[in-house]
Each structure stands twice: as structure tokens, then as C-alpha cells.
Amino acid sequence: MGDLIQEHESCNTEERRSHHSEKTKNNLINRLNRIEGQVRGLKGLIEKDTYCDNVLNQISSVQSALNGVGKLLLEHHMKSCVIERIQEGENEVIDELLVTINKLIK
């Protein structure tokens, strides 16, 4: 947990920004690059008039990959910024987090 808190040293600044470790940042970027490739592939499937069921299965795969990125980022956020802000007495972070979680699980 200490590493994650250090990753987000300025979570409490006026302009909130994440400060992920290079490892975490590279992990997220690599995942997003793969997803970007999958989305381009979806476009190609549509352009080639690929059978709808095959395209829908690929869409499901992209959604699952995005959910994985969201879960990873949410975990890091909760273990760092959220804890830090609660410790600083900023309990409104819970409401902010609940709104975000509701958006993620739509």
C-alpha cells in the first residue's frame, strides 16, 4: 500500500492529477494500446461486412478489456488518493467515488 500512496503524491492539489509509477503507467498504456488495436480491428470487420455475431463477440472482448483497465485504475485510486483524502478529512471523496463507480458499472 505504501508504494501506491507514494505514486499519488499530489492527489490533494487544486488540479488533481495522478502520479502513477512508471510500471503502473506502462501497464495501463500497454493495455490501452491493445484495446486501440482491437477497436481498429472492429472497424475493419464492419468495413469487410463480417458476420454480425463475430463482430459482437469482438465488441464484448473490447468491453471486457476496458473493464480490466477500469478495475486496475479504480484499485490504485482507492488505495492511494481516496485513502489519502479521507485521512485529510475530505470525506466528500466517498461521494465522488460512488458517482464514478456507478458510471463504471452501467
SULMO-V954483 format. One record per residue. N is the residue number from 1. PHI is phi in whole degrees, -180 to 180 (NA if undefined). PSI is psi in radians with two decimals (* if undefined). Layout:
BEGIN
<<N & PHI & PSI> <N & PHI & PSI>>
END
This chain:
BEGIN
<<1 & NA & -0.63> <2 & -59 & -0.69> <3 & -62 & -0.70> <4 & -68 & -0.66> <5 & -65 & -0.69> <6 & -66 & -0.53> <7 & -64 & -0.46> <8 & -117 & 0.93> <9 & -61 & -0.52> <10 & -114 & 0.67> <11 & -64 & -0.38> <12 & -102 & 0.32> <13 & -81 & 2.89> <14 & -58 & -0.82> <15 & -99 & 1.69> <16 & -66 & 2.31> <17 & -141 & 2.58> <18 & -89 & 2.58> <19 & -129 & 1.40> <20 & -76 & 2.66> <21 & -63 & 2.79> <22 & -60 & -0.65> <23 & -62 & -0.84> <24 & -65 & -0.80> <25 & -60 & -0.79> <26 & -65 & -0.66> <27 & -60 & -0.86> <28 & -63 & -0.77> <29 & -65 & -0.74> <30 & -62 & -0.75> <31 & -62 & -0.77> <32 & -67 & -0.61> <33 & -63 & -0.72> <34 & -63 & -0.73> <35 & -64 & -0.72> <36 & -58 & -0.74> <37 & -64 & -0.70> <38 & -63 & -0.71> <39 & -66 & -0.72> <40 & -61 & -0.67> <41 & -63 & -0.67> <42 & -61 & -0.77> <43 & -59 & -0.76> <44 & -62 & -0.68> <45 & -62 & -0.72> <46 & -65 & -0.78> <47 & -61 & -0.54> <48 & -90 & 0.12> <49 & 56 & 0.71> <50 & -64 & 2.57> <51 & -52 & 2.30> <52 & -53 & -0.73> <53 & -61 & -0.68> <54 & -65 & -0.71> <55 & -66 & -0.75> <56 & -62 & -0.66> <57 & -65 & -0.65> <58 & -69 & -0.65> <59 & -61 & -0.75> <60 & -59 & -0.71> <61 & -64 & -0.74> <62 & -65 & -0.75> <63 & -62 & -0.71> <64 & -64 & -0.74> <65 & -64 & -0.73> <66 & -64 & -0.70> <67 & -61 & -0.67> <68 & -63 & -0.73> <69 & -64 & -0.76> <70 & -62 & -0.74> <71 & -64 & -0.76> <72 & -63 & -0.80> <73 & -66 & -0.70> <74 & -62 & -0.75> <75 & -60 & -0.83> <76 & -64 & -0.70> <77 & -63 & -0.79> <78 & -67 & -0.64> <79 & -81 & -0.08> <80 & -128 & -1.46> <81 & -57 & -0.80> <82 & -64 & -0.85> <83 & -60 & -0.81> <84 & -60 & -0.78> <85 & -68 & -0.64> <86 & -65 & -0.76> <87 & -62 & -0.48> <88 & -88 & 0.08> <89 & 85 & 0.16> <90 & -90 & 1.24> <91 & -69 & -0.23> <92 & -65 & -0.26> <93 & -61 & -0.49> <94 & -65 & -0.79> <95 & -62 & -0.72> <96 & -60 & -0.77> <97 & -65 & -0.71> <98 & -63 & -0.71> <99 & -61 & -0.78> <100 & -63 & -0.79> <101 & -62 & -0.72> <102 & -61 & -0.63> <103 & -68 & -0.68> <104 & -68 & -0.57> <105 & -98 & 0.17> <106 & -61 & *>>
END
